[in-house]
């Protein structure tokens, strides 16, 4: 939720893996993929792997190949990590 940090790091796209508990902060400036996932061992993230990969690839190709994606959840120990590993 730090606009300046996102800008300074060249972020163009944000993957919000905690859409049920975290709102997208700056929808006017960044492109978002909001995933309404529970932080639970029973949550099957496999359904979203290809959407996340496509979104990351779109981010990388934006701004003439200079775009960047930020992938986050709440604690960074399950949902976002699973997608980073899958990518």
GUDOTOR-777320 format. One record per residue: residue in three letters; x negated, y, z of N, C-alpha, C in turn; residue number from 1. Coordinates in pm, 1 decimal, m for minus. Atoms other than C-alpha are relative to their C-alpha. Example, Ala and Ser with C-alpha at 12.3 -4.5 7.8 and 13.67 -1.06 7.14 Angstrom:
BEGIN
+------+----------+----------+----------+----------+----------+----------+----------+----------+----------+------+
| resn |     n_xx |     n_yy |     n_zz |    ca_xx |    ca_yy |    ca_zz |     c_xx |     c_yy |     c_zz | resi |
+------+----------+----------+----------+----------+----------+----------+----------+----------+----------+------+
|  ALA |    m89.0 |   m119.0 |      0.0 |  m1230.0 |   m450.0 |    780.0 |    m90.0 |    120.0 |      0.0 |    1 |
|  SER |     82.0 |   m119.0 |     m6.0 |  m1367.0 |   m106.0 |    714.0 |     77.0 |    109.0 |     73.0 |    2 |
+------+----------+----------+----------+----------+----------+----------+----------+----------+----------+------+
This chain:
BEGIN
+------+----------+----------+----------+----------+----------+----------+----------+----------+----------+------+
| resn |     n_xx |     n_yy |     n_zz |    ca_xx |    ca_yy |    ca_zz |     c_xx |     c_yy |     c_zz | resi |
+------+----------+----------+----------+----------+----------+----------+----------+----------+----------+------+
|  UNK |    m81.5 |   m120.2 |      0.0 |      0.0 |      0.0 |      0.0 |    m85.8 |    126.5 |      0.0 |    1 |
|  UNK |     90.6 |   m115.0 |      5.9 |   m302.0 |    229.8 |    m47.9 |    m23.2 |     37.6 |   m146.0 |    2 |
|  UNK |      5.8 |    m41.6 |    140.5 |   m257.1 |    409.9 |   m380.3 |   m142.1 |     35.8 |    m42.3 |    3 |
|  UNK |    136.0 |    m41.4 |     35.3 |   m606.9 |    560.3 |   m373.2 |    m93.7 |   m118.8 |    m14.9 |    4 |
|  UNK |     84.6 |    119.4 |      9.6 |   m773.3 |    223.7 |   m310.6 |     29.9 |    m75.7 |   m128.5 |    5 |
|  UNK |    m36.2 |     67.1 |    125.3 |   m581.0 |     71.9 |   m600.6 |    m60.8 |     73.2 |   m119.5 |    6 |
|  UNK |     56.7 |    m80.0 |    110.0 |   m684.6 |    356.3 |   m831.9 |   m152.2 |    m13.7 |     m6.0 |    7 |
|  UNK |    146.7 |      5.8 |     m4.4 |  m1048.4 |    350.3 |   m718.6 |    m54.0 |   m133.2 |    m49.6 |    8 |
|  UNK |     43.3 |    132.2 |     43.4 |  m1067.9 |    m21.5 |   m796.3 |     51.4 |    m36.8 |   m138.2 |    9 |
|  UNK |    m44.3 |     22.4 |    136.7 |   m908.8 |     13.9 |  m1138.7 |    118.2 |    m93.7 |    m14.2 |   10 |
|  UNK |   m114.7 |     90.9 |      3.7 |   m599.1 |   m189.0 |  m1050.6 |    107.8 |     58.1 |    m91.5 |   11 |
|  UNK |   m109.0 |    m40.1 |     89.2 |   m331.1 |   m173.6 |  m1320.4 |    125.8 |    m82.1 |     25.5 |   12 |
|  UNK |   m109.2 |     94.1 |    m21.9 |   m113.7 |   m469.3 |  m1217.4 |    m10.3 |    m58.3 |    141.2 |   13 |
|  UNK |     m2.8 |     55.6 |   m134.9 |     m5.7 |   m608.3 |   m880.3 |     93.4 |   m120.4 |      1.7 |   14 |
|  UNK |    m81.1 |    119.8 |    m17.8 |    118.5 |   m959.5 |   m808.9 |     32.1 |     m9.1 |    148.8 |   15 |
|  UNK |    m47.1 |      1.0 |   m137.2 |    323.6 |   m948.1 |   m490.7 |     60.0 |   m137.4 |     29.6 |   16 |
|  UNK |    m44.6 |    136.6 |    m32.5 |    353.1 |  m1305.2 |   m360.1 |     86.1 |     m4.3 |    124.5 |   17 |
|  UNK |    m79.0 |     m8.0 |   m123.0 |    543.3 |  m1187.4 |    m52.8 |    119.8 |     91.8 |    m19.3 |   18 |
|  UNK |   m110.6 |    m87.9 |     34.1 |    839.0 |  m1021.3 |   m218.7 |    114.8 |     m1.0 |     98.6 |   19 |
|  UNK |   m107.4 |      5.2 |    m99.5 |   1073.0 |  m1131.8 |     58.5 |    m28.9 |     88.1 |    120.7 |   20 |
|  UNK |     35.9 |    m81.5 |   m116.2 |    881.1 |   m931.7 |    320.4 |    m73.6 |    128.1 |    m34.3 |   21 |
|  UNK |     74.4 |   m119.0 |     42.2 |    679.4 |   m673.1 |    122.9 |     65.0 |     60.0 |   m124.2 |   22 |
|  UNK |    m52.0 |    m68.4 |    118.1 |    826.7 |   m416.8 |   m111.8 |   m114.7 |     43.2 |    m89.3 |   23 |
|  UNK |     98.1 |    m55.7 |     92.1 |    641.7 |   m299.0 |   m421.9 |    m10.8 |    148.8 |     29.6 |   24 |
|  UNK |     19.7 |   m136.5 |    m48.2 |    490.6 |     35.2 |   m326.2 |      3.1 |    108.1 |   m107.6 |   25 |
|  UNK |     19.3 |   m107.4 |     97.6 |    409.3 |    230.4 |   m642.3 |     44.3 |    m44.1 |   m139.1 |   26 |
|  UNK |    m52.3 |     53.4 |    126.2 |    632.9 |    102.0 |   m922.3 |     m9.2 |    100.0 |   m114.4 |   27 |
|  UNK |     14.1 |   m101.9 |    103.4 |    591.7 |    431.0 |  m1108.7 |   m139.1 |      0.8 |    m62.5 |   28 |
|  UNK |    138.7 |     m7.7 |     44.8 |    218.2 |    378.1 |  m1148.9 |    m63.1 |   m134.0 |    m37.4 |   29 |
|  UNK |     57.9 |    131.9 |     24.3 |    142.8 |      4.6 |  m1149.1 |    108.4 |    m95.9 |    m45.8 |   30 |
|  UNK |    m94.7 |    103.5 |     39.8 |    307.2 |   m294.4 |  m1313.4 |     m2.8 |   m109.9 |    106.3 |   31 |
|  UNK |    m12.5 |     98.3 |   m106.6 |    435.1 |   m550.5 |  m1065.7 |     63.3 |   m129.2 |    m49.1 |   32 |
|  UNK |    m67.2 |    128.7 |      7.1 |    518.4 |   m917.5 |  m1063.4 |     34.3 |    m33.2 |    145.0 |   33 |
|  UNK |    m43.9 |     24.7 |   m137.2 |    724.5 |   m973.1 |   m749.6 |     54.1 |   m141.9 |     10.4 |   34 |
|  UNK |    m41.3 |    138.5 |    m22.7 |    757.4 |  m1331.9 |   m630.4 |     61.0 |    m10.4 |    138.8 |   35 |
|  UNK |    m70.3 |     13.1 |   m127.7 |   1012.8 |  m1396.8 |   m358.5 |    m27.4 |   m137.3 |     59.6 |   36 |
|  UNK |     44.3 |    127.2 |    m56.6 |    825.3 |  m1673.0 |   m181.2 |     m2.5 |      6.4 |    151.8 |   37 |
|  UNK |     11.8 |     13.2 |   m144.7 |    846.8 |  m1790.9 |    176.6 |   m140.5 |    m45.8 |     35.1 |   38 |
|  UNK |    129.8 |     45.6 |    m48.6 |    527.0 |  m1839.6 |    374.8 |     23.5 |   m129.6 |     76.9 |   39 |
|  UNK |    m36.5 |    128.2 |    m58.1 |    598.1 |  m2205.7 |    432.6 |    m69.5 |   m111.9 |    m76.5 |   40 |
|  UNK |     61.0 |    116.1 |     65.8 |    433.7 |  m2539.0 |    359.4 |     94.9 |    m64.1 |    m99.8 |   41 |
|  UNK |    m98.8 |     60.6 |     88.5 |    755.8 |  m2644.7 |    191.7 |     24.4 |     81.4 |   m127.1 |   42 |
|  UNK |    m19.7 |    m85.4 |    118.1 |    749.0 |  m2355.9 |    m60.4 |    m80.2 |    m55.2 |   m116.8 |   43 |
|  UNK |     64.4 |     56.8 |    118.5 |    671.8 |  m2493.7 |   m406.5 |    m40.8 |    113.0 |    m94.5 |   44 |
|  UNK |     48.4 |   m111.3 |     82.2 |    456.4 |  m2229.6 |   m576.2 |    m28.7 |    m42.6 |   m143.6 |   45 |
|  UNK |     32.0 |     50.0 |    134.3 |    396.0 |  m2452.2 |   m879.5 |     93.4 |     57.1 |   m107.1 |   46 |
|  UNK |    m96.2 |    m54.4 |     95.3 |    709.5 |  m2309.0 |  m1043.1 |    m46.6 |    132.5 |    m60.5 |   47 |
|  UNK |     37.8 |   m134.8 |     40.8 |    535.8 |  m1970.4 |  m1075.5 |   m140.7 |     10.0 |    m57.7 |   48 |
|  UNK |    140.4 |     m4.5 |     42.6 |    181.9 |  m2065.9 |  m1180.0 |    m15.5 |     60.3 |   m139.6 |   49 |
|  UNK |     16.0 |    m50.2 |    136.4 |    229.4 |  m1998.7 |  m1551.5 |     39.9 |    146.6 |    m11.7 |   50 |
|  UNK |    m37.4 |   m141.7 |     m0.2 |    406.0 |  m1666.6 |  m1486.9 |   m114.7 |     85.1 |     53.1 |   51 |
|  UNK |    111.8 |    m73.1 |    m59.4 |    115.4 |  m1554.2 |  m1268.7 |   m117.9 |      4.3 |    m96.7 |   52 |
|  UNK |    110.9 |      3.1 |     95.8 |   m144.9 |  m1665.0 |  m1522.9 |     26.8 |     94.9 |   m116.4 |   53 |
|  UNK |    m35.0 |    m90.4 |    110.4 |     37.3 |  m1481.7 |  m1802.8 |    m10.4 |    146.0 |     42.7 |   54 |
|  UNK |      4.4 |   m136.9 |    m50.4 |     66.2 |  m1168.7 |  m1588.9 |   m144.7 |     46.8 |     17.7 |   55 |
|  UNK |    141.6 |    m34.6 |    m16.3 |   m305.4 |  m1173.7 |  m1501.6 |    m65.2 |     23.5 |   m135.8 |   56 |
|  UNK |     56.6 |    m17.3 |    134.1 |   m397.6 |  m1218.1 |  m1867.0 |     47.3 |    130.9 |    m64.1 |   57 |
|  UNK |    m51.9 |   m127.7 |     51.8 |   m171.4 |   m925.4 |  m1963.8 |    m71.7 |    117.2 |     66.6 |   58 |
|  UNK |     72.4 |   m105.4 |    m71.9 |   m340.7 |   m715.5 |  m1696.0 |   m140.6 |     16.8 |    m55.9 |   59 |
|  UNK |    138.3 |     m4.7 |     49.5 |   m688.1 |   m803.4 |  m1821.2 |     m8.6 |     60.4 |   m138.8 |   60 |
|  UNK |      0.3 |    m53.5 |    135.8 |   m593.1 |   m705.6 |  m2175.9 |     47.5 |    145.2 |     m6.5 |   61 |
|  UNK |    m47.6 |   m138.3 |      0.2 |   m437.9 |   m372.2 |  m2073.8 |   m118.5 |     95.9 |     10.2 |   62 |
|  UNK |    104.2 |   m104.7 |     m0.9 |   m634.3 |    m46.7 |  m2095.0 |   m121.4 |    m41.0 |    m82.9 |   63 |
|  UNK |    109.9 |     38.8 |     87.6 |   m839.8 |   m182.0 |  m2380.4 |    m90.3 |   m106.5 |     57.7 |   64 |
|  UNK |     78.9 |    107.7 |    m60.5 |   m951.9 |   m485.2 |  m2185.2 |    m58.8 |     35.9 |    134.3 |   65 |
|  UNK |     55.2 |    m45.2 |   m128.1 |  m1029.4 |   m289.4 |  m1868.8 |     98.1 |    m11.2 |    116.5 |   66 |
|  UNK |    m99.3 |     10.9 |   m106.4 |   m712.9 |   m367.1 |  m1669.2 |    m39.5 |   m103.7 |    104.0 |   67 |
|  UNK |     29.0 |     91.7 |   m110.5 |   m728.2 |   m543.6 |  m1335.0 |    127.1 |    m29.1 |     77.8 |   68 |
|  UNK |   m115.5 |     40.6 |    m79.5 |   m475.8 |   m735.0 |  m1125.7 |    m41.3 |    m22.1 |    145.2 |   69 |
|  UNK |     13.8 |     29.3 |   m142.7 |   m445.4 |   m741.6 |   m749.4 |    105.0 |   m104.2 |     34.6 |   70 |
|  UNK |    m87.0 |    110.9 |    m39.2 |   m296.5 |  m1061.0 |   m610.6 |      6.9 |      0.0 |    152.2 |   71 |
|  UNK |     m8.6 |     m5.5 |   m146.2 |   m160.4 |  m1041.0 |   m255.4 |    124.3 |    m68.8 |     53.8 |   72 |
|  UNK |   m115.4 |     43.0 |    m78.5 |     68.3 |  m1193.4 |      3.0 |    m10.4 |     75.2 |    132.4 |   73 |
|  UNK |      6.4 |    m73.1 |   m126.8 |     91.3 |  m1102.5 |    371.8 |   m132.4 |    m26.8 |     71.9 |   74 |
|  UNK |    121.5 |     32.9 |    m73.3 |   m196.5 |  m1289.2 |    535.3 |   m114.3 |    m43.6 |    m90.8 |   75 |
|  UNK |    105.2 |     38.8 |     93.2 |   m388.2 |  m1402.2 |    226.0 |    m59.2 |   m137.3 |     25.3 |   76 |
|  UNK |     53.7 |    132.9 |    m30.5 |   m421.8 |  m1763.0 |    336.4 |     72.5 |   m113.4 |    m71.5 |   77 |
|  UNK |    m69.3 |    110.9 |     66.7 |   m174.0 |  m1957.6 |    126.8 |     49.9 |     37.4 |   m138.0 |   78 |
|  UNK |    m63.1 |    m26.7 |    129.5 |     42.0 |  m1811.1 |   m150.0 |    m94.8 |     63.4 |    m99.8 |   79 |
|  UNK |     87.9 |    m68.2 |     95.0 |   m199.1 |  m1567.1 |   m309.4 |   m124.0 |    m84.2 |    m30.2 |   80 |
|  UNK |    117.3 |     85.6 |     20.4 |   m491.9 |  m1806.0 |   m261.0 |     32.3 |   m113.0 |    m97.1 |   81 |
|  UNK |    m39.5 |    109.7 |     89.1 |   m303.5 |  m2087.6 |   m434.0 |      2.7 |     47.8 |   m144.7 |   82 |
|  UNK |     m5.3 |    m52.3 |    137.1 |   m242.9 |  m1867.1 |   m739.5 |   m139.4 |     38.1 |    m50.2 |   83 |
|  UNK |    137.0 |    m33.4 |     40.9 |   m602.6 |  m1742.8 |   m745.5 |    m76.0 |   m126.5 |    m39.7 |   84 |
|  UNK |     64.4 |    126.6 |     30.9 |   m726.4 |  m2100.9 |   m740.3 |     55.5 |    m57.7 |   m130.6 |   85 |
|  UNK |    m62.3 |     51.5 |    123.6 |   m478.0 |  m2201.9 |  m1011.5 |    m49.9 |     75.1 |   m122.5 |   86 |
|  UNK |     49.4 |    m78.8 |    112.1 |   m596.4 |  m1917.8 |  m1232.4 |   m143.0 |    m36.8 |    m33.5 |   87 |
+------+----------+----------+----------+----------+----------+----------+----------+----------+----------+------+
